[in-house]
Amino acid sequence: MNSAAPPFASYWQAGYEGADHVNHAGVALDMNRTTDHLRRVREDYGRLAQFGIRTVRESAGWRLCERAGRFDFSTVLHRAAAARELGLQISWTFFHYGWPPDVDLFGPDFVPRFARYCRALAECLAPSAGPEPVYSLINEISFTSWGLSTHMFHFDGMDHPQAGSVGKRQLVRAQIAGCDAVRSVTPGARILACDPLIHVIAPEHRRDWAAQAGGWRAAQFEAWDMLCGRIEPELGGAPDYLDLVGANYYHSNQWESGTNLRLWWHLGEPRRMPLYRLLLELGQRYDRPLLLAETSHVGSGRGAWIRQIAEQAALAAQHGADLRGVCIYPAIDRPDWDHADHWHRSGLWDLDRDGPDPLARRLVAPYATALHQSIQLTDHLCRTADTSTDAPPTKRESAMPTIIVFSHLRWDFVYQRPQQLMSRLAEYYHILFVEEPVRHEGPSHLRTSTPAPNVTVCQPHTPLSAPGFHDDQIRLLQPLLAAQLPADEPLIAWFYTPMALPLLQTLSPSLVVYDCMDELSAFRNPPRQLAQRETALLKIADLVFTGGPSL
C-alpha cells in the first residue's frame, strides 16, 4: 500500500448513480439502466473533458453481476472499454446495496460468497485496471446498516430484530474477506471505504439530549473503526484494511437529534459545523488519505453548493488535511429510489424529461459555471493528481506571494469590496488581512482566523485604548505583524485606510496598492492625521483603485 502516491487521475471526479438494491416496495433497481447511462456511457464520459475530469466512480453491482451463482460482467467490460478508449480512470464500487437473492445476508455463506465475487470481478478488471486500481468494495457500510434497520431494503430476513447491528458486522467481515480476495489478484489495489460524514447536535432547548446526539455522531465512525481493528478485533480488522477513507456529504448531513430537524446550510444556520473541520477531524482520527467521495445539491442551489464545497476543500488542505479529491455525485440526474417519477435535479446534467428524448442530457449552466470556478480554485490551492511533487499542500502554497491588507473594516462585518476582492485574489496570493486593534487587558497578541481559503485574518489585541491605527498602536503592531510575514518572499502592501501607512516602514514591499473605496476624510470625526497620510500614500502607491468616478 503506497499511501503517498496520488491514487486518482484527477482531483475532481464524476460519479454515476449505480444503486442496485430491491427497495422497500419490492422493486428491483438498476439505476444505471434507468438513467440510460449504460447505453450512453461513451457520450457521458466524453462530456467530462470540458471539465478536465479524468476519474469516474462506477458501480458494478453484485446483484446485477451474479445470478444463480454465475457471473456476467458484460456491463462492467463495456464501461471499462469506453473509459480505456477515452483515457479515463474508473474507480469501481463492487457492492452498491444489492446482493443476489439466493444469498442470506445473515447466513454463514454471505462472506465467502462475497469474497468469491470480489475475486472474480478483480480478475475481470485486472487486464485494464493497472497495478494500483482504486476499488470501493462495499458502499457505505454504516449507511447500509442503518437502511437494514429501517427496512429500506426488501429481502428475506428483513425483519431480523437486530438487522442493523448484526448486518454491520457481517458487512465488515465481508469487506475484509473481499479485500483479501482482491489483493490476491492485484496486490497493489487501493481500497476506498466510503460512508456519510455527519454532524448531529442536541436541540437548543434539550441539552439533556446531548448524549443521544453524541451517540449518533460517534456511530458514523464504527465501520471504519472495525475495519482498522480499533474496535471489535474479533471481526478480523487491521490497519491495512483501512486504506483510503471516502466521506459522502450532502446538504442534509447535519441535524438535530430527537427532532430530526436539518441544520440548513443555505439559511446560514450558525450551529452547523464547517465541512473543513469535519474533514480535519476525520483525517486526524485515521491518518489516511481522504476523498470527498459524493457531494451535490438539488435544483437552483447546485452552483452555490459546489463553490462552497471547493472553498471548504481548500480550507481543509490549508489546515493540513490530506484530501485527494472531490467527486460530484451524481454526474447525471437520478430518480428517487422509492418514487420513480420524482427526479432529484441534482446532476451536472439533467435529463430532458419533457422533450422528444426524455433521457437526453442537458448541461445545467449555473452548475457548470460554478464547477469551472471551483476547479480553478482547487487547482491553485489544493494538491492534485497532476502535481509533479507529493509535497503537502501547504508547501506548494508557500511559493505564493503574500498580500498584507490593512483595513478599517472587519472581515466579519458586511461582506463587501475587501472580502469580495481578497477571497478571489487568494487563489493566487496568501492574504494577511490586518484589522484595527481591539482593546484587551494583558499582553499584546494577534488573534488569527481563516474565514476563507488562503485568507488569514489578523486581529490585534492590545492594552491601549487609542482608536484604529493610531500612532500609539503602531509600535505594538510592528513586532506582532513581523512574526506573521514570510521571510525573503515577495510582498504586496494593500491599504484600505491610510492610517496604517506607518506600518509600511518595516515591510519593504515590491508593490503598494491603495484601494480607496470611500472618502474617509468626509466621515464623522475622522482622525486628524488622515488627510496628511492619504496624501503621502497617494505619492507612494504604485497602483490606486477608487470606488467610483467622484473619488
N, C-alpha and C positions, 0 to 999 in steps of 0.2 A: 504494500500500500504506500503510494507516494503522495503524502498529504500536501507537499509543497507545490506539486505541478498543477497548473490550471487545468481542471478536467473538462472545461467546456470550450467549444469553438467560438462562442460569442457571449458577451456579458448579458445582453438582452436575448431572451428566448421566447418562443411561442409554443403554447400547449394546446392540444386538441382534446376536447371532451370525449372521453372514452369509457364512461361508466357502462358496465355490462351486467348489473345485478337484476334480480327479479324484485320488483318493488312490492310495497305492502299489499297492493291490489292484485298481485299475481301476474303483472305484466312484465315480460322479459325485455330488458332494454338492450339496445345496441346503438349507442349514441353516435358512433362514427358513421353508421349507415343512415341514421335519422337526419344528420346534417349533410349527407351525401359526400362526406369527406373521403371515403374510400374510393369513390369513383372519380372525384375531382382532385385527388391528392397532389398530382403534379402541378396543377394550376394553383392550388393552395400554397404549396411550397414556393412556387415561382414568385408569388406576390410578396414574399418576405424580403426579397432582395432590396426593395426600396428602403428598407429599414436597417439593412446590414445584419439581419438576424440569420445566423448560421447553425443554431442549435434549436431543435424542436423536441418537445415531450410528447410521446405517443403511448397509447395503451394497447397491449396485445389482447388481454382479456382471457383469463383461464377458462371461464365458462364457454367462451366462443371458440377457443383453440383445442379443447379436448371434449370429445363426445364419445360416450360409451368406451372410454379407455383408449381411444385412438386420437392422434394429434393431426391437426390440419392447420399449418402455419401459412397458408397461401396469402391471407390478407397482410400478414407481417412481411412476407417476402416482397409483396407488391409495393408497400411503402418503403421498404429498405432499398429497393431498386430505384425508386423515384428520388430518394434522398441522395443516393450514391451518384446518380446522374447529375444532380444539381449541386453537389459538393456540400451537402448538409450533414450534420451530426444528429442522430436520433438518440435521445435518452429514453429508453423503453421502460414502461411500467408493466410488470408481469401480471399482477392481480389487482383489478380495479373494482372491488366489491363483489364480483360474481365468481362462483365456483361450480363445477359440474354437479348436476342433481344427484348423481349416484355416489357422491362423497359426503359423508356425515361430518359436519364441522366439528362436532364434539367427540367423534369416534377416534379410535387409535390409528385408523388408516389415513386420516387427514394429512398429517405431517409428511409421511413418506410419499403420499401421492403428490403433494405439492412439490417436494424435492425432485421427484421424477419429472414433473412438468418443467421445473426450472432448468434441470439439466438438458432436457430435450430442446427447450427454447434457446438456451445458451449455445448449444451445438448448431442449431439452425442459424443463429446470428453470427457465429464465430467468423465465417469467411469474409464478412463485410464490416464487422464491428470494430476491428482493430484490437491492439493488445490491451487497451485500457478503456473499454466502454463504460458508460455510466448507466447502471440499472437500478430502478426502484422496484423491489420485489413485491412488497405488499403496500399498497397506497393507504396511508393514514390508518395505522393500526388503532390508535386511540379513538379516532372518529368512527371507524368501522365498529369498534366495540360498543361505543355509545349507540350507534344505529341498531346493533343487535339488541340492546336493552330497551329500545323504544319501538321495536317491531318495524323498523324501516325496511327490512328485507324479508321476503317471503321464502321460507324453506322448511323442510321437515326438522322439527326441533326448535322452531322459533319461539315456542312458549317455555323454553327452558327457564327455570326460576332465577338462575344466575348467568343468563346468556352473556351479559356484558363482561363480567369479571372472568368467567371461565373462557369466553371467547377471546379476550385479550391475551391471556396466557397461551392459548392454543395458537394464536396468530404469531406471537413472539417465537414460540418453538418452530413454527413453520418458516418464519423469516430466517432463523438461524440455520435450519437444515437447508433451505433454499440457497442461502449464501454459500454454504459448503459445496453444494452441488454446482453452482455457477463457477466458483473458483477452481473446481476440479477440471473444468473445461477451459476457463480463461483466468489464470491466476492473477492477472493484473486488473481484473474488473473492479470498478469503483461502485460501491453500494450506497445509494441515496435513500435515507429513511425520512419520509415526509409525514407531517402531522400539522394540524392547525396550531397557530400561535395565538393565544388568547390572553385577555386580562379581565378578571372578574372582581368586583368590589361589592361591599355591602351598601344598601341604601343609606342615605344620609340620616334618616330618622330611625334606622335599625342597626346601630353599632353592635348590638348583640349578635347580629348575623355575620360578623366579620370572620369568625372561624369557619362557617359554612362557605363563605366566599373564598377564603384561603384554600379550603379543601378542593373546591372546583378548580381553582387556578393551578394548584400543585398537581392535579391529576393529569394535566397536559404533558407532564414530563415522565409519567410512569412507563410508557412503552420504550422510550429512549433509555431510561434508567435500566429497564430489564434487559435490553439488547446489549448494553455495555457491561452488564454484570454488577451494576451498582446496587440493585435490589433483587431479591429472589434468584440467587445464583443457581438454584436447582433447575431453572429453565434452560441453563446452558449458556447464558450471556457471557461475553468477554469484550474487552476494549476493541478488538479488531472487527466486531460485528456492528460497531457504530463508526461509520467512515465519513460520509457526508450527511449533514443534517439539513433537511428541507423544511422550511416554515411556510405554511399556507396562510394567507392573511387577506381578509376581506373587510368591508365596512362594518359588518355585523359582529366582528370578533371580540368586541368589548361590551360588557353588560353588567347589570346589577344582579346579584344573586337574590333569589327569592321572588323578586318582581319580574325578572327576565326582561326588564326594560333596557334597550340598547343605549349605549353612550355614543350618540350620533356625531360623526366626525364633521359633517357639514354645518352643524349648529354650534360649533366651537365649544363643545362640552369640556369644561376645564378639568374634569376628573379622568379624562382619557389619558392613558399612558402613551407617550410618543413611540412610534414604531421603532425608531433607532434605539431607544432604551430597551425595548423588548428584545431586539436582536443582540444588543450587547449582553443582556442577561443570558440569553441562550448560548452565545459564544463563550462567555466566561464559565458557564456551567459545564460545558462539554469539551471546550478547547478543540473544536473541529471546524473545518471549513463549512460555511453556511451558503445556502441557496434560498432566495425568496422564491419558492417553487410554484406558487399560484397567487395571483392577485388580479383583481379587476373590479370595476364598479358597473352600475347599470344606468341606462338612459343618458341624460344630458350631463351627468356627473363624471363620466368616464375620463374626460380630458383632465379635469382638475385633480381627480384621484391619482392618475398615473404621474402627473407632475409632482404631486406631494410625495408619492412613493419614491421617485427619483431623489428628491431632496432628503428624505429620510435615509435612503441607502447611502447617499454621500455623507450625511452626518454620522451614520454608523461606521463607515470606513474612516472618517476623520478621527473618531474616538477609538479606533483600533480593531473593529470587528473584521473578521476575515470573511467578508461577503463576496462570493464568487460570481453572483449573477442574479438577475430578476427575470421571472417568467410571467408574461401576460397570459392569463388563462380565463376563458377560452379565447383563442385567436378568432374562431368562427362562432357566431352566436349559437346558443343552445336552447332547447326547450326544457321546461321543468320536468324533473324525473316522474312526478306524480300527476302532472297536468300537461298532457302532450300538446295542447293547443296554446299554452302560455309560453311564449319565447321571452327570454330574460332581457334581450337587448344589451348584452354585456360584452359582445365581441368587438375586436378591432374591425371586423367585417360583420355587418348584419346581413340577413337574408331578405331578398325582395319578396316578402310573403304575399303581396298583392299584385305582383307583376306576372307576366306570361310564364316566367320560370321562377316559381316560388322559392327555389333553392339557390338562385343566382346571388353571388356575393356583391355587397355594396360597402365600399370603404366608408367608415364613419369619419368624416373630415376633421371635426374638432379633436377626436381621439388621436387621429394620425398626426395632426399638428403638434399636439402636446407630447406625443411619443417621440417625435423628432427632437423636440426641445429637451426631453428627458434624456435621450441618448446622448445628446451633446453635453448635457450637464455631467452625466456619469463618465463619459469619455475623458473629461477634464479632471474629475475629482475622485474617480474610483479606479482600482486596478481592474484591468480587463484581460481576457484571454489572449489578446493581441500584443500585450506588453512584452517587450523583449527581456525584461528583468522580473524576477519574482520578489522584488523588494516590497516591504509593506507599503500600503497606500500613503501613509504619512511621509515616507521618504521620497516618494515621487512628487508629492505636493511641495516639498521643501525647495524645489528648484524654482517655484513661482516667485516673482517679485511681490513685495508687500506694499499695500496702500495703508497708510495710517491716516485715519479720518478724525478730525476734531469737530465735534458737533455740539451746538447748543440745544438740540432736540434729542430726547432719549429714544433709544431704539423701540422700546415697548410703548411709546406714545402713539399718535396716529401714524398709520403706515402710509408714508408719502415719499417724496422725492429721495431723501437719503436711503431709505430702505429699498426702494424700487431699484435705484441705480446700483447700490452696493451688493444686493443679493444677486444681481446679474454679472457684475464685474468679478464676483467671487468665483466664477468659472475659470478665471484666468489669473487672479491675484489673491494672495492672502489679504483679508480685510481685518485690520485692527481698528475698531470703532470706539473712539475715546469720548466718553460723555463728560459733562461737567461734574465736578466733585459733589459728593454728598457728605454733610457733616456727620462725624462719628467720634464718640469719645474713645480714645485709645490710639494706638499706633496707626500711622497711615498705611493703607494697603489697597490693592486693586481687587475688586470682585469681578470675576470674568464669567461669561456665559457664551453659549454657542447657539443663538436662535435660528441660524440658517447655515447651510453648508459653507465651510471655509470662512465664516464670519465669526470673529471673536469680539464680543462687546466688553470693553474695559470701563468699569465704573469705579472711579477713585473714591475712597473713603478717607477723609482727613479730619483732624480735630478742629479745623479752622471754620469760622462762620462766614468768611469772605465769600461773596457770591461768584458763581461761574468761574471763568479762567482769570481770576483776579491775580494781581502781581504776587500777593502773599501765598497763593496756592501754587504758583509756578515752581518755586524751589522744592516743594514736596512732590510735585508730579514728575519732575525730570528723572529722578532715580527710579521711580516706580515704572515709568514707561521704558526706560533703558533696558530693564530686565525682560521686557516683552519683545524687543526688536531683534531680528536675526542679525548675526554678526557678518560683516563683509558681504552683504547681499543687496541687490537693488531695492531702493525705497522710493515711494512716491508719497508726498505730503499733500493731503486734501483737506481744505478748510471750508466749513460751513459758517464759522464765526471767526472774524479777525481777532477776537480777544485772545485766542490761543496762539497768536503769532510768536510770542517769546519762546515757546517750546520748540520752534524751528531751529534755534541756535545750535543745539546739540545733535541735530539729525543728519545733516549733510545729504539731503535728498537729491535724486537725479532729476526730479520734476516736482514743481509746486503748482497745485491747482486750487483756484478759488471758485467754488460753486455758490454764487450769490443768488440765493433763491428768494430773499426778501431784502427790503431796505431796512436793516435792523436799527439804523440810527433814528428812524421815524417811529419806532416802537416807544411805548410808555417807559419813562425813566431809563433810557439807555446808559450804559457805562460811559463815563466822561472820556475815557481813552479810545472809545470805539471808532470815531471818525479818523483819528490820527492813525490807528493801527490798520484801518481799512485802506487808507491812502498808501501806507507802507506796503501792505500786502499786494495791492494792485501793481506796484512797481516791481515787486519781487516775483510775482506769479508768472509762470510760463504759459499758463492757459487759464482763461476765465470764462465761466459759464454764467448766464443770468436766467432768471425765471420768467422773463418777459421783456418786450421791447422798451418799456419805460425804464427799466433798470439798465 
